[in-house]
Amino acid sequence: MTTFELGDRILSHHQFCDLARSQTVLSLNARSMNRVRDARALIEKAIENRTPIYGVTTGLGSRAKEALPEESLSAFSVETLNGRAQSLGPALPRVLVRGAMIARLNTLLTGASGASPAVVEHLKDVLNADLVPVVRRFGSIGASDLLLGAEMGRAIMGMGGEITTADGAALPSAKALADAGITPPSLGPRDGLALANHGSFSTAAACLSWHTVLNVLSAATHVIALSMLGFQANPGPLDQLHDVEDRSCAKALSDLLSGQALTPRFIQDPISFRNAVQPIACANAAQKKLASALVNELGNADDNPSVVPSDGDVVSTGNYFKLRLALECNSLAQALAVCGVSCVARISKLCNTEHSGLPNYLADPDVGTNGFAPLLKLAESLLAELQHAAVPPVISPSINANGIEDVPTHSFQSALQLDETINRLSQLVALESVVAAQACDLRGIEVASNLRSTFNLVREHSPYLRESRPIAGEVELLATNFRESGMP
């Protein structure tokens, strides 16, 4: 089992996703833990001096003006988690919750939260035991993921809720911790809010989606090339592009088509072939903007209040307000929706004898079936789901905290919807790959080296369609491969 040290270095997108998806032993950087201790000392000094600090010596939300009795500050941490652990609905994927725990541990190590060092160490121990709380989907409005964070924090402290073990069993949190030999520390002042009030679920969901979309866009580029070969499309438009991102994508397609038996049939193909580059290029540009936003989220704390050791101060901040993250997720989802439209359009043209010059619905001419005709309904169904998921959440004034917390971002919902669009697009790309491979076979094309591995991968999961058979399962296997591995 490998070991990875958190703190005192930038956690890259790829490192984060690897840690979320694998059981890596985590250690904490010594300098980072010194920062945690120094920040905690400032919190304790502020408490001693009765300095008004939001959520530490005062109440939360609309009760921020109320001073808390000193003897109740630790109990208020418990109250913070118990009162806000209110997630509802289906359980989130285990990898997402584990990712949120890692993201939160990484930001705790900046010292900005002022959390107790024992709580930081405890979160690391829970992760190393591969224990992951059950947190449910609904409850975040993106400013921050408060209810989800409280659900997570309450479980890791053994105060309630469930925890899943490495074998997937869901146990009462106290039992899961006891079985692993882990005793939670007592919560001190500020600790409850530090465990609850952060945007780590939004960050984790967006980062995991970003990692998947790289694979799907890679697969989509290969499948477009296979479709162009099966259609015998005109590659000329790949040479006449002005945008840098378009040219980069066009070069990738040109390289894949190099050496293929490609003889254009039309001067000007349908837009889905002629402009196949632009949707993929726009999606690539959008994922780069999301990646830039994630660099900020993975490398900086989003605590409110935030400890500033250099100033010896604890201040209110707005770093939990993840509007940029939400907007970049929305932008990428909408770009992927256009990729889906283009994908379905190519499928329809390949299946239409008037456009492709091949048997209608790509049916084997010696058998007399209806070929891929029923799959066109599947394509349109998937596209409808993709387009629905790509509609950005509506941002309207919030009703929370008597008007104090009056603007949400819905960053978590945006990240989840992005994941949904990626999943639907991967299925459409997989369906297109099967259709494109059938077109190549019907045309009698020997797919050359640069695309051969793509064609072989498709045929490994979905053989040539001669007699009618259900192939939706084959499409799903390809889609899973595209999401997890992309293309070699």
Secondary structure, 3 states (H helix, E strand, C coil): CCEEEECCCCCCHHHHHHHHHCCCEEEECHHHHHHHHHHHHHHHHHHHCCCCCCCCCECCHHHCCCECCHHHHHHHHHHHHHHHCCCEEEECCHHHHHHHHHHHHHHHCCCCCCCCHHHHHHHHHHHHCCCEECCEEECCCCCCCHHHHHHHHHHHCCCCCEEECCCCCEEEHHHHHHHCCCCCCCCCCCHHHHHHCCCHHHHHHHHHHHHHHHHHHHHHHHHHHHHHHHHCCCCHHHHCCCCHHHHHHHHHHHHHHCCCCCCCCCCCCCHHHHCCHHHHHHHHHHHHHHHHHHHHHHHCCCCCCEEECCCCEEECCCCCCCHHHHHHHHHHHHHHHHHHHHHHHHHHHHHCHHHHCCCHHHCCCCCCCCCCHHHHHHHHHHHHHHHHHCCCCCCCCCCEHHHCECCCCCHHHHHHHHHHHHHHHHHHHHHHHHHHHHHHHHCCCCCCHHHHHHHHHHHHHCCCCCCCCCCHHHHHHHHHHHHHHCCC
